[in-house]
């Protein structure tokens, strides 16, 4: 069922006995280096995945009625932490296989779900050879996927569903395709993919923003704070759609609906919001604004630098 398995690190564990916080942390402490692979979570109604590269979460997906869709990492992990039933498997795979799996729901295929009987193989493989094709074929039969990597226009490696990776040449691939009646074939370039941002990045920016709200409230009062903070969010949303996922409650706490975005998109969105907020407060406090922000940044400066926040924010003027 599903994708090629790689090395099975955890098999059919009851979800009620699995600590997902430990899984997320231990992925960075695997014996042979950081985990590259996926966590497979089986529910009665769906099959869900969390993908890792070098110990970091990079994407998540849901399969329902044999259709795969990318979902926010936070949404998949939150469900897993609270689910009363289900089973969990952890698979360690190589970077090539991880990239091909992610491509099937993140990249537009060159063609998709063609029955093998409909394909003119002689023409297709001749053309791929002429183009020095370096992508891959996804082979689907029922719920099972296999992948065939190409190198310089020729089949090079196959990742079967329930077997180890192996070499394959053109004649062996054609023989396999002729034998597997009803198989669906899709073709992908295998282009570079953007990873999903880690939910911890959003939490970093929210902590920093909340620290600013708290500090400025103590100086200007809640009334002035509200009249600057709420419009700053509204103005920033005009340029960054992802900020529409955030809602400011009556008590000025910030809540959000999980969404899919890259590290850079999130960083640019929050830089815009924070700049709008600090500019509005500057009208009230003048240069004292920078002093207060500088104090708020102290606890987060290294994380903000690592996230390249100051490359997108006017707060780079503070020379942190």
PENORDA-V454955 format. One record per residue. N is the residue number from 0. RES is the residue in one letter. SS is DSSP state (@ for helix, = for strand, . for the rest). OMEGA is omega as a letter, one per 20 degrees, with the letter a starting at -180 (none if undefined). Layout:
BEGIN
n: <N:N>
res: <RES:RES>
ss: <SS:SS>
omega: <OMEGA:OMEGA>
END
This chain:
BEGIN
n: <0:1:2:3:4:5:6:7:8:9:10:11:12:13:14:15:16:17:18:19:20:21:22:23:24:25:26:27:28:29:30:31:32:33:34:35:36:37:38:39:40:41:42:43:44:45:46:47:48:49:50:51:52:53:54:55:56:57:58:59:60:61:62:63:64:65:66:67:68:69:70:71:72:73:74:75:76:77:78:79:80:81:82:83:84:85:86:87:88:89:90:91:92:93:94:95:96:97:98:99:100:101:102:103:104:105:106:107:108:109:110:111:112:113:114:115:116:117:118:119:120:121:122:123:124:125:126:127:128:129:130:131:132:133:134:135:136:137:138:139:140:141:142:143:144:145:146:147:148:149:150:151:152:153:154:155:156:157:158:159:160:161:162:163:164:165:166:167:168:169:170:171:172:173:174:175:176:177:178:179:180:181:182:183:184:185:186:187:188:189:190:191:192:193:194:195:196:197:198:199:200:201:202:203:204:205:206:207:208:209:210:211:212:213:214:215:216:217:218:219:220:221:222:223:224:225:226:227:228:229:230:231:232:233:234:235:236:237:238:239:240:241:242:243:244:245:246:247:248:249:250:251:252:253:254:255:256:257:258:259:260:261:262:263:264:265:266:267:268:269:270:271:272:273:274:275:276:277:278:279:280:281:282:283:284:285:286:287:288:289:290:291:292:293:294:295:296:297:298:299:300:301:302:303:304:305:306:307:308:309:310:311:312:313:314:315:316:317:318:319>
res: <X:X:X:X:X:X:X:X:X:X:X:X:X:X:X:X:X:X:X:X:X:X:X:X:X:X:X:X:X:X:X:X:X:X:X:X:X:X:X:X:X:X:X:X:X:X:X:X:X:X:X:X:X:X:X:X:X:X:X:X:X:X:X:X:X:X:X:X:X:X:X:X:X:X:X:X:X:X:X:X:X:X:X:X:X:X:X:X:X:X:X:X:X:X:X:X:X:X:X:X:X:X:X:X:X:X:X:X:X:X:X:X:X:X:X:X:X:X:X:X:X:X:X:X:X:X:X:X:X:X:X:X:X:X:X:X:X:X:X:X:X:X:X:X:X:X:X:X:X:X:X:X:X:X:X:X:X:X:X:X:X:X:X:X:X:X:X:X:X:X:X:X:X:X:X:X:X:X:X:X:X:X:X:X:X:X:X:X:X:X:X:X:X:X:X:X:X:X:X:X:X:X:X:X:X:X:X:X:X:X:X:X:X:X:X:X:X:X:X:X:X:X:X:X:X:X:X:X:X:X:X:X:X:X:X:X:X:X:X:X:X:X:X:X:X:X:X:X:X:X:X:X:X:X:X:X:X:X:X:X:X:X:X:X:X:X:X:X:X:X:X:X:X:X:X:X:X:X:X:X:X:X:X:X:X:X:X:X:X:X:X:X:X:X:X:X:X:X:X:X:X:X:X:X:X:X:X:X:X:X:X:X:X:X:X:X:X:X:X:X>
ss: <.:=:.:.:.:.:=:=:=:=:=:=:=:=:@:@:@:.:.:@:@:@:@:@:@:@:@:@:@:.:.:.:.:.:.:.:=:=:=:=:=:=:.:.:.:.:=:=:=:=:=:=:=:.:.:=:=:=:=:=:=:=:=:=:.:.:=:=:=:=:.:.:@:@:@:@:@:@:@:@:@:@:.:.:.:.:=:=:=:=:=:=:.:.:@:@:@:@:@:@:@:@:@:@:@:@:.:.:.:.:=:=:=:=:=:@:@:@:.:.:@:@:@:@:@:@:@:@:@:@:.:.:.:.:.:=:=:=:=:=:=:.:.:=:=:=:=:=:=:=:=:.:.:=:=:=:=:=:=:.:.:.:.:.:.:=:=:.:.:@:@:@:@:@:@:@:@:@:@:.:.:.:.:=:=:=:=:=:.:.:.:.:.:.:.:.:.:.:@:@:@:@:@:@:@:@:@:@:@:@:@:@:@:@:@:@:@:@:@:@:.:@:@:@:@:@:@:@:@:@:@:@:@:@:@:@:@:.:.:.:@:@:@:@:@:=:=:=:.:.:.:.:.:=:=:=:.:.:.:.:.:.:@:@:@:@:@:@:@:@:@:@:@:@:@:@:@:@:@:@:@:@:@:@:@:.:.:@:@:@:@:@:@:@:@:@:@:.:.:.:@:@:@:@:@:@:.:.:@:@:@:.:.:@:@:@:@:@:.:.>
omega: <r:a:r:a:a:r:a:a:r:a:r:r:r:a:a:a:a:r:a:r:r:r:a:r:a:r:a:a:a:a:a:a:a:a:r:a:a:r:a:a:a:r:r:a:a:r:a:a:r:a:a:r:a:r:a:r:a:r:r:a:r:r:r:a:r:r:r:r:r:r:r:r:a:a:a:a:r:r:a:a:a:a:r:a:a:r:a:r:r:a:r:a:r:a:a:a:r:a:a:r:a:a:a:r:r:a:r:a:r:r:a:r:r:r:a:a:a:a:r:a:a:r:a:a:r:a:r:r:r:a:a:a:a:r:a:r:r:a:a:r:a:a:a:r:r:a:r:r:r:r:a:r:a:r:a:a:r:r:a:a:a:r:r:r:r:r:r:r:a:a:r:r:r:r:r:a:r:a:a:r:r:r:r:a:r:a:a:r:a:a:r:a:r:r:r:r:r:r:r:r:r:a:r:a:r:r:r:a:r:r:r:r:a:a:a:r:a:a:a:a:a:a:r:a:a:a:r:a:a:r:r:r:a:a:a:r:a:a:a:a:a:r:r:r:a:a:r:a:a:a:r:r:a:r:a:r:r:a:a:r:r:r:a:r:r:a:r:r:a:r:r:r:a:r:r:a:a:r:a:r:a:r:a:a:a:a:r:r:a:r:a:r:r:r:r:a:a:a:a:a:a:r:r:r:a:r:r:a:a:r:a:a:r:a:r:r:a:r:a:none>
END
